[in-house]
């Protein structure tokens, strides 16, 4: 989920994929600290989370997604880097079949190197919306042509700051990355301007089926889109064709959602993203609504969203006994739905969100039950669509 509407502030220009090694492409690390399979974290979700893919550089997680989707759907990608999985409509659903788009974005926030100074320090700008305080003292992985490079985010120690400076909030332009280079020549051999980085952290499973990780925003959404498509395929296929998409560049430009929605021309769309869990300290539920971890999918209502599609999701949740909460959107949602609903001549669009704590940080936190419930709800809704279904206002 981005920070500001379309785009919601800095939130991927394409680069040539690295060919030296899988690690150079942001491939998954050998192990994650969360358990995969059984009652633990789904293995596919772990693979998506460990893969590094800031906005515009989503190749590694996209390959994980495509491989999994190819088990049950026809898969492809486009020049923007957005993977697609098509589940064909079963016979009797109309000719030609109408199309439901289910979309979650696959990119994450990151950093991009803008300058290497004479002492070998790297200076950078954010890719996506960052709270600068979160970056101070973090360890990073920078993906380069030759492979991953480790760095740390540094600033002047508090001991050396003047009294007034100690009270100021640090700005990103005041931070630098230290890769241990001896000088500028050494640094420039290892890293180039335009290389991107993410915080070096692994998924960790917590009690009560809770998971903390970077990039839950929004590997969760693209995971749910894929799992919903899988459930529909396993149920014998929908009456409408289902197009599951893992959109690129949501955190910066909505590039993947704009281009895929235009190319696919869907008859309806369900966008999957995260929203703020409001059971963390300091959050005002009167402004944000009450969306606790474990309370299920969050269904959005608002002026840019289709009311009939919302009601279909809401009624399906009741029929399937899936708990949901409702979130109001006064204007833009800050998600891919803002791009999808005005594609071509307009697309009836719904937004389904997953409650998430500590958004845009390396310790985003989710309850896995909510993730599974989202996939079940969207799949059940897709199976209810038929030739008579209309979302006309």
Secondary structure, DSSP 8 states (H G I E B T S, - for coil): --SSSSS-S----------S-TGGGT---S--SS-BSTTSB-HHHHHHHHS--BTT--HHHHHHHHHHHTTTSEEE--TT--EEEEE---TTS-SS--EEEEEEE--B-EEEEEEE-TTS-EEEEEES---HHHHTT-EEEEEETTEEEEEEEE---GGGS-HHHHTS---GGG-EEE---SSHHHHHHH--TT-EEEE----EEETTTEEEETTHHHHHHHHHHHHHHHHHHHTT--SSEEEEEEES-TTTT-HHHHHHHHHH--SEEEEEEEEE-TTSTT--HHHH----TTS-EEEEEETTS-HHHHHHHHHHHHHTT--EEEEEESS--SSTHHHHTTSTT---EEEEEEEEBS-SSTTEEEEHHHHHHHHHHHHHHHHH--TT-----
